[in-house]
Amino acid sequence: MDIFDILTLLGGLCLFLFGMNLMGMALERRAGSKLQDLLSRLTSNRFVGFLTGMAITAVIQSSSATTVMVVGFVNSGLMTLKQATGVIMGANVGTTITAWILSLGGINGASTFLKLLKPSSFTPVLALIGIIYFMFAKGNKKKDTGTILLGFAVLMYGMDTMSDAVSGLANVPEFQKIFLAFQNPILGVIVGAVLTAIIQSSSASVGILQALSSTGAVTFGAAVPIIMGQNIGTCVTAMLSSVGTNRNAKRAALIHLFFNVIGTIVWLTVFSVFDMIFAPAFLDTAATHLGIAVVHTMFKVACTLLLFPMASLLEKLAYKFIPETDAPEKIAELDERLLATPAVALERCNSFAIDMAGLAVESLKNSIKCLVSYSPELAAEVREAEDKTDHYEDIIGTYLVKLSALQISNRESRYAAKLLHAIGDYERISDHAVNLVESAEEMKEKKLKFSDAAIAELKNLAEATIEILDLSYDAFIDNDLEKAMSVEPLEQIIDRLKFMMRMSHTERVQQSQCSIETGFVWSDILTNLERTSDHCSNIAGCVIDTHRHNMNLHESLRKMKEDDPEYKARYEELAAKYLN
């Protein structure tokens, strides 16, 4: 093996790792909504968690990514430690799918069928399809599909390149001695752990081992301890991601470590005893691509069968290492670890935005109650809600900007834009709620009163405002196009009500039924209620634009007023209700 073979080996390794990373990221984007569905079905049932972890890892081809995601969920309070334990165990089994895919590279045979199964036969076709999708398809989903195929082609080409580069080592005695030394179980475990810790992917390190097995120098006796060591090395990613998290998230990372270390110690002991007593001949035979995939899967399944019934003991062990304290547990509201899976991060933002919307709507309704009958307790609730919505807007907005900077689908991009606009409107609605409370306090402090006619008009406007609040809120949380379309006619009615009520109040002042000082408060109240309806219209418009794949709010509203017969019918219906 000369310097050129070494350069070829390095090039093949780089292509292999790049292809695996490229394919994994595209799979995550392509399967975004499916990941949301899987995670939404999580229960305290550990077996369901196990199946979920296995399915997610099989889809995104990385147990490290799944475990980091789990640490983020636990840190955000989305997942309990009990749920996390099952998912972590499932992720360890799900990662074996990669080795089975790579084992195709070891297929040998003269028949046409076997030749077609070799990646070198079908990978060029996949690469061709992938490049056509990637370069010429318009939809993001098709482009992601093309990226997956291209990633797979690069991965398999890198695998073949590595195998070809190391083939010359088959007759090098020094290389054979190295793998003979790895038959020492402890040394094999250390090598497997260190290699996997460096590249932070057990799937990739198993693939490298499969490539080296093409030399014929890698025996099963050397491969088994290395595979067990890889199981420990993959824990590095989760341990690093747990830095700065709360206690429960750190425990989740520890459970991942304990699961792999204990499983390795137990089965390495069994393997060593079995080898010493029986000295089976197959351990001295050369390992194959398929054989390594089988050993990898058997080891992962054996660890799960051993430790799944003892999952609660792993939790207790984690609590021993990280005990409870009197200090309050800090829950990360929007954990940046979830940005690794944009679809899940977006769903988390949506949950927070819904909470924020509910808070702002309730706050505005409480402020209207204060206008009718002032209560210091209600006023305090409105101000507290305003502080919370300010906080929500800050953290959600910052998170969405970071999310939008990532490579996300058009659907996710539109939804992120909808949330970004909506949280701004809901924050302003809570500001208007505080303004209304201040108007109520001014009335109370100055002992001002509205006439009976003014109170009747105010109740009518308040009823219309509450209706538009509920309509826009329902349209937002349910992404309901029909309800969103019903908002704009009501906003126009509220605009007319404001104009009519100002004119009526001017007449009452002229007739000395109301004072000029009361008129200033009246004007402030009308302005805040009317502007609230404007924000509701904006929120509904965002829902409409999201459905129509168009983020031109004003154009959408203009077309609706000019061309939509349902808009006119709805307007007439509301006019009969509020303007008569």
C-alpha positions in Angstrom: 0.0 0.0 0.0 1.6 3.3 -1.1 0.9 7.0 -0.5 -1.7 7.0 -3.4 -3.7 4.2 -1.8 -3.7 6.2 1.5 -5.0 9.3 -0.3 -7.6 7.2 -2.1 -8.6 5.7 1.3 -9.0 9.2 2.8 -11.0 10.4 -0.1 -13.3 7.4 0.1 -13.7 8.0 3.8 -14.6 11.6 3.3 -17.1 10.7 0.6 -18.6 8.0 2.8 -19.1 10.4 5.8 -20.4 13.2 3.6 -22.9 10.9 1.9 -24.1 9.6 5.2 -24.5 13.1 6.6 -26.2 14.4 3.4 -28.6 11.5 3.2 -29.4 11.8 7.0 -30.3 15.5 6.7 -32.4 15.1 3.7 -34.2 12.2 5.3 -35.0 14.4 8.3 -36.4 17.1 6.1 -38.4 14.6 4.0 -39.8 12.8 7.0 -40.5 16.0 9.1 -44.2 15.6 9.4 -43.9 11.9 10.1 -41.5 12.6 12.9 -44.1 14.9 14.4 -46.7 12.2 14.2 -44.5 9.6 15.8 -43.5 11.9 18.7 -47.0 13.0 19.3 -48.0 9.4 20.0 -45.5 9.0 22.8 -47.0 7.8 26.0 -45.7 6.6 29.4 -45.7 3.1 27.9 -42.0 2.3 27.6 -42.6 -0.3 24.8 -44.3 2.4 22.6 -41.3 4.6 23.3 -39.0 1.8 22.2 -40.9 1.4 18.9 -40.9 5.2 18.4 -37.1 5.5 19.0 -36.5 2.6 16.6 -38.7 4.0 13.9 -37.2 7.5 14.1 -33.6 6.2 14.0 -34.4 3.9 11.1 -35.8 7.0 9.2 -33.0 9.5 10.0 -30.2 6.9 10.1 -28.6 8.2 13.2 -29.0 7.0 16.8 -26.9 10.0 18.0 -29.3 12.4 16.4 -32.3 10.7 18.0 -30.6 10.7 21.4 -29.7 14.4 21.1 -33.3 15.0 20.2 -34.5 13.1 23.3 -32.1 15.2 25.5 -33.7 18.3 24.0 -37.2 17.0 24.6 -36.5 16.1 28.2 -34.8 19.5 28.7 -37.9 21.2 27.3 -40.3 19.2 29.5 -41.9 17.5 26.5 -40.8 14.1 27.5 -40.5 12.3 30.9 -37.4 10.3 31.8 -39.5 7.2 31.6 -40.5 7.9 28.0 -36.9 8.9 27.2 -35.5 5.5 28.4 -37.7 3.6 26.0 -36.9 5.9 23.0 -33.1 5.6 23.7 -33.2 1.8 23.7 -35.2 1.8 20.5 -32.7 4.2 18.9 -29.9 1.7 19.6 -31.7 -1.0 17.7 -32.9 1.3 14.9 -29.4 2.3 14.0 -28.5 -1.2 12.8 -30.4 -0.6 9.6 -27.4 1.3 8.2 -25.1 -1.7 8.5 -27.6 -3.9 6.6 -27.7 -1.4 3.8 -23.9 -1.2 3.6 -23.7 -5.0 3.7 -25.0 -5.0 0.1 -21.5 -3.9 -0.9 -20.2 -7.4 0.0 -22.4 -9.3 -2.3 -20.5 -11.6 -4.7 -21.7 -13.9 -7.4 -21.7 -14.5 -11.1 -25.5 -14.6 -11.6 -27.2 -11.6 -13.1 -29.5 -11.3 -10.1 -26.7 -11.1 -7.6 -24.9 -8.6 -9.8 -28.0 -6.4 -9.8 -28.0 -6.4 -6.0 -24.5 -5.0 -5.8 -24.5 -1.2 -5.1 -22.1 -0.7 -8.0 -24.8 -1.9 -10.4 -27.8 0.1 -9.2 -26.1 3.2 -7.5 -25.4 4.9 -10.8 -29.2 4.7 -11.7 -30.1 6.1 -8.3 -27.5 8.9 -8.7 -29.0 9.7 -12.2 -32.6 9.9 -10.8 -31.3 11.9 -7.8 -29.5 14.5 -9.9 -32.6 14.9 -12.2 -34.8 15.5 -9.1 -32.3 17.8 -7.5 -31.6 20.0 -10.5 -34.9 20.1 -12.3 -37.7 19.4 -9.8 -39.5 22.4 -8.4 -41.0 21.1 -5.2 -38.8 20.9 -2.0 -40.0 17.3 -1.4 -38.8 16.2 -4.7 -35.5 18.0 -4.2 -35.1 16.3 -0.8 -35.8 12.9 -2.5 -33.1 13.7 -5.0 -30.7 14.6 -2.2 -31.4 11.3 -0.4 -30.6 9.3 -3.6 -27.5 11.4 -4.2 -26.4 11.0 -0.6 -26.9 7.3 -0.8 -24.9 7.1 -4.1 -22.0 9.1 -2.6 -22.1 7.0 0.5 -21.9 3.7 -1.4 -19.2 5.2 -3.8 -17.2 6.2 -0.8 -17.6 2.7 0.6 -16.4 1.1 -2.6 -13.5 3.5 -2.8 -12.4 2.6 0.8 -12.7 -1.1 0.1 -10.6 -0.8 -3.1 -8.0 1.3 -1.4 -7.5 -1.2 1.5 -7.6 -4.3 -0.7 -3.8 -4.1 -1.0 -3.5 -4.5 2.7 -4.7 -8.1 2.5 -1.1 -9.4 2.0 0.6 -7.0 4.4 1.7 -8.9 7.5 1.8 -5.8 9.7 -1.9 -5.0 9.0 -2.9 -8.6 9.8 -1.0 -8.3 13.1 -2.9 -5.1 14.0 -6.2 -6.9 13.7 -4.8 -10.0 15.5 -4.0 -7.7 18.4 -7.6 -6.4 18.3 -8.7 -9.9 19.3 -7.8 -8.8 22.8 -11.3 -7.9 23.8 -10.3 -4.8 25.9 -8.1 -3.4 23.2 -10.9 -4.0 20.6 -13.5 -2.2 22.7 -11.1 0.8 23.3 -10.4 1.1 19.5 -14.1 0.9 18.6 -15.0 3.4 21.3 -12.3 5.9 20.3 -13.0 5.7 16.6 -16.8 6.2 17.1 -16.2 9.1 19.6 -14.1 10.9 17.0 -16.5 10.6 14.1 -19.6 10.6 16.5 -21.5 8.0 14.5 -21.6 4.3 15.3 -23.2 3.7 11.9 -20.3 5.3 10.1 -17.7 3.4 12.2 -19.5 0.1 11.5 -19.3 1.1 7.8 -15.6 1.7 8.0 -15.2 -1.7 9.7 -17.2 -3.3 6.9 -14.9 -1.6 4.3 -11.8 -3.0 6.2 -13.3 -6.4 6.2 -12.9 -6.6 2.5 -9.1 -7.2 3.1 -9.9 -10.5 4.7 -7.7 -9.6 7.7 -10.7 -8.7 10.0 -11.8 -11.8 11.8 -15.0 -12.1 13.8 -12.9 -12.4 16.9 -11.5 -8.9 16.3 -14.8 -7.5 14.9 -17.0 -8.4 17.9 -15.1 -6.3 20.5 -14.7 -3.4 18.1 -18.5 -3.4 17.5 -19.1 -3.5 21.3 -16.7 -0.5 21.7 -18.6 1.4 19.0 -21.6 1.1 21.2 -19.9 3.1 23.9 -18.3 5.7 21.6 -21.6 6.8 20.2 -22.6 8.1 23.7 -20.2 11.0 23.4 -22.6 13.0 21.2 -25.5 12.8 23.7 -23.2 13.5 26.7 -21.8 16.7 25.0 -25.4 17.8 24.1 -26.4 17.5 27.8 -24.0 20.2 28.9 -26.0 23.1 30.1 -29.3 21.2 30.4 -31.5 20.6 33.4 -31.0 17.6 35.7 -33.5 15.4 33.9 -31.9 15.9 30.5 -28.5 15.0 32.0 -30.1 11.9 33.4 -31.4 11.0 30.0 -27.8 11.2 28.6 -26.5 9.2 31.5 -29.2 6.5 30.9 -27.9 6.3 27.3 -24.4 5.8 28.6 -25.3 3.3 31.2 -27.3 1.3 28.7 -24.4 1.0 26.4 -21.6 0.5 29.0 -23.5 -2.1 31.0 -24.6 -4.0 27.9 -21.0 -4.0 26.6 -19.5 -5.1 29.9 -22.0 -8.0 30.3 -21.9 -9.3 26.8 -18.1 -8.8 26.5 -17.7 -10.9 29.6 -20.0 -13.6 28.1 -18.1 -13.4 24.8 -14.7 -13.7 26.5 -15.7 -16.7 28.7 -17.3 -18.4 25.7 -14.1 -17.9 23.6 -11.9 -19.2 26.4 -14.0 -22.3 27.1 -15.0 -23.3 23.6 -12.6 -21.4 21.3 -15.0 -21.6 18.4 -13.3 -21.7 15.0 -15.6 -19.2 13.4 -14.0 -16.4 15.5 -10.8 -16.9 13.5 -12.6 -16.7 10.1 -12.6 -13.5 8.1 -15.6 -11.3 8.8 -17.8 -10.2 5.9 -20.0 -7.1 5.3 -23.1 -9.2 6.0 -21.4 -10.9 9.0 -20.6 -7.6 10.6 -24.2 -6.4 10.1 -25.5 -9.6 11.7 -23.2 -9.3 14.7 -24.0 -5.6 15.1 -27.7 -6.3 15.1 -27.4 -9.3 17.5 -25.4 -7.3 20.0 -27.9 -4.4 19.9 -30.9 -6.7 20.4 -29.1 -8.6 23.1 -28.4 -5.4 25.0 -32.1 -4.4 24.7 -33.3 -7.9 25.8 -31.0 -7.7 28.8 -31.7 -4.1 30.0 -35.3 -3.3 28.8 -36.8 -5.2 31.8 -34.4 -3.2 34.1 -35.2 0.2 32.6 -36.5 1.5 36.0 -33.1 0.5 37.6 -31.3 2.5 34.9 -33.4 5.5 35.9 -32.6 5.0 39.6 -28.9 4.7 38.8 -29.2 8.0 36.9 -30.8 9.6 40.0 -28.0 8.3 42.1 -25.4 10.1 39.9 -27.5 13.2 39.6 -29.7 13.4 42.8 -32.6 15.7 43.3 -31.9 19.0 45.1 -34.0 21.8 46.6 -33.2 24.1 43.7 -36.1 24.4 41.2 -35.7 22.5 38.0 -35.2 24.8 35.0 -37.2 23.9 31.9 -35.9 25.1 28.6 -38.8 26.7 26.8 -37.4 26.4 23.3 -34.4 24.2 23.3 -31.9 24.8 20.4 -31.1 21.1 20.3 -34.5 20.7 18.6 -33.4 22.8 15.7 -31.6 19.7 14.4 -35.1 18.5 13.5 -36.8 21.6 12.0 -40.3 20.1 11.7 -40.2 19.2 15.5 -38.8 22.6 16.4 -41.5 24.3 14.3 -44.2 22.3 16.1 -42.8 23.4 19.5 -42.9 27.0 18.3 -46.5 26.5 17.3 -47.4 25.2 20.8 -45.9 28.2 22.4 -47.6 30.5 19.9 -51.0 28.9 20.7 -50.4 29.5 24.5 -49.4 33.1 23.7 -52.6 33.6 21.6 -54.8 32.2 24.3 -53.2 34.5 26.9 -53.6 37.6 24.7 -57.3 36.8 23.9 -58.1 36.2 27.6 -56.3 39.4 28.5 -58.4 41.5 26.1 -61.6 39.9 27.3 -60.6 40.7 30.9 -59.9 44.3 30.0 -63.4 44.6 28.5 -64.8 43.4 31.8 -62.8 46.1 33.6 -64.5 48.7 31.4 -67.9 47.5 32.6 -66.9 46.8 36.2 -63.4 47.6 37.3 -61.5 45.1 39.4 -58.0 45.5 40.7 -57.5 41.7 40.5 -58.5 41.6 36.8 -56.3 44.7 36.0 -53.3 42.9 37.6 -54.0 39.8 35.6 -54.1 41.8 32.4 -50.7 43.4 33.1 -49.2 40.1 34.1 -50.5 38.6 30.8 -48.9 41.5 28.9 -45.5 40.8 30.5 -45.9 37.1 29.5 -46.8 37.8 25.9 -43.8 40.1 25.6 -41.6 37.3 26.8 -43.3 34.8 24.4 -42.8 37.1 21.5 -39.1 37.5 22.3 -38.3 33.8 22.6 -40.5 32.6 19.8 -39.4 35.3 17.4 -35.7 34.6 18.1 -36.2 30.9 17.7 -38.1 31.3 14.5 -35.4 33.5 13.0 -32.8 30.8 13.8 -35.1 28.1 12.4 -35.7 30.1 9.2 -32.0 30.3 8.6 -31.9 26.5 8.3 -32.6 24.5 5.2 -36.3 23.9 5.6 -39.2 23.0 3.3 -41.4 25.6 1.6 -44.3 24.5 3.8 -42.3 24.9 7.0 -41.0 28.3 5.8 -44.6 29.5 5.2 -45.7 28.3 8.5 -42.8 29.9 10.3 -43.6 33.2 8.6 -47.3 32.8 9.7 -46.2 32.3 13.3 -43.7 35.2 13.2 -46.4 37.6 12.0 -49.1 36.2 14.4 -47.0 36.5 17.5 -46.4 40.2 16.8 -50.2 40.8 16.4 -51.0 38.9 19.6 -48.4 40.9 21.5 -50.0 44.1 20.3 -53.5 42.8 21.4 -52.2 42.4 24.9 -50.8 46.0 24.8 -54.3 47.2 23.8 -55.7 45.2 26.7 -53.4 47.2 29.1 -54.5 50.4 27.4 -58.2 49.5 28.1 -57.4 48.8 31.7 -55.7 52.2 32.0 -58.9 53.8 30.5 -61.0 52.0 33.1 -58.7 53.2 35.9 -58.8 56.8 34.6 -62.6 56.6 34.6 -62.6 55.3 38.2 -60.0 57.8 39.4 -61.8 60.8 37.9 -65.2 59.4 38.7 -66.3 59.7 35.1 -69.4 57.9 33.8 -70.8 57.2 30.3 -74.5 57.8 29.5 -76.8 54.8 29.1 -76.8 55.2 25.3 -73.0 55.2 25.3 -72.9 52.1 27.5 -75.3 50.3 25.2 -73.1 51.2 22.2 -69.9 50.1 24.0 -71.5 46.8 24.8 -72.4 46.3 21.2 -68.8 47.1 20.1 -67.4 44.9 22.8 -69.5 42.0 21.7 -68.3 42.4 18.1 -64.7 42.6 19.3 -65.0 39.4 21.4 -66.5 37.7 18.4 -63.6 38.7 16.1 -61.1 37.7 18.8 -62.6 34.2 19.0 -62.9 33.8 15.2 -59.3 34.7 14.6 -58.1 32.6 17.5 -59.9 29.5 16.3 -58.7 30.1 12.7 -55.1 30.4 14.0 -55.0 27.4 16.2 -57.0 25.1 13.9 -55.5 26.6 10.7 -59.2 27.0 9.6 -59.6 28.8 6.3 -63.4 29.1 6.6 -63.2 30.9 9.9 -60.3 33.1 8.7 -62.4 34.2 5.8 -65.2 35.3 8.2 -62.9 37.7 10.1 -62.4 40.5 7.5 -66.1 41.3 7.1 -66.4 41.7 10.9 -63.3 43.9 10.9 -65.0 46.2 8.4 -68.2 46.3 10.6 -66.1 47.3 13.6 -64.5 50.1 11.6 -68.0 51.4 10.8 -69.1 51.0 14.4 -66.1 53.1 15.6 -67.0 55.9 13.1 -70.7 55.8 14.1 -69.9 55.8 17.8 -67.6 58.8 17.5 -70.3 60.7 15.7 -72.9 59.7 18.3 -70.7 60.8 21.2 -70.1 64.1 19.5 -73.8 64.7 19.4 -74.2 63.7 23.1 -71.5 66.2 24.0 -73.3 68.9 22.0 -76.5 68.0 23.9 -74.6 68.0 27.2 -75.3 64.3 27.8 -71.6 63.6 28.1 -68.6 65.7 29.1 -65.6 66.6 26.9 -63.3 64.8 29.4 -65.3 61.6 29.0 -64.9 62.0 25.3 -61.1 61.6 25.5 -61.5 58.3 27.3 -64.2 57.3 24.9 -61.9 58.0 21.9 -59.1 55.9 23.5 -61.4 53.0 24.1 -62.8 53.0 20.6 -59.2 53.2 19.1 -57.9 50.3 21.1 -60.9 48.1 20.3 -60.8 49.0 16.6 -57.0 48.3 16.5 -57.5 45.0 18.2 -59.8 44.1 15.3 -57.1 45.1 12.8 -54.7 42.7 14.5 -57.3 40.0 14.3 -57.6 40.7 10.6 -53.9 40.4 10.2 -53.9 37.0 12.0 -56.7 35.7 9.8 -54.9 37.0 6.7 -51.8 35.1 7.6 -53.9 31.9 7.8 -55.4 32.6 4.4 -52.0 33.3 2.9 -50.6 30.1 4.3 -53.4 28.1 2.7 -52.9 29.9 -0.6 -49.1 29.7 -0.5 -48.9 33.5 -0.8 -47.5 35.9 1.8 -49.0 39.1 0.3 -51.6 39.9 3.1 -52.9 43.2 1.7 -53.4 41.7 -1.8 -55.3 38.7 -0.4 -57.6 41.0 1.6 -58.2 43.3 -1.4 -59.2 40.4 -3.7 -61.5 39.1 -1.0 -63.4 42.3 -0.7 -63.7 42.8 -4.5 -64.3 39.3 -5.8 -65.7 37.1 -3.0 -69.5 36.8 -2.9 -69.3 35.1 0.5 -67.5 38.1 1.9 -70.4 40.3 0.9 -73.0 37.9 2.2 -71.2 37.7 5.5 -70.8 41.5 5.7 -74.6 42.0 5.2 -75.3 39.4 7.9 -73.0 41.1 10.4 -74.3 44.5 9.5 -77.8 43.4 10.4 -76.5 42.1 13.8 -74.3 45.1 14.9 -75.2 48.2 12.9 -79.0 48.3 13.4 
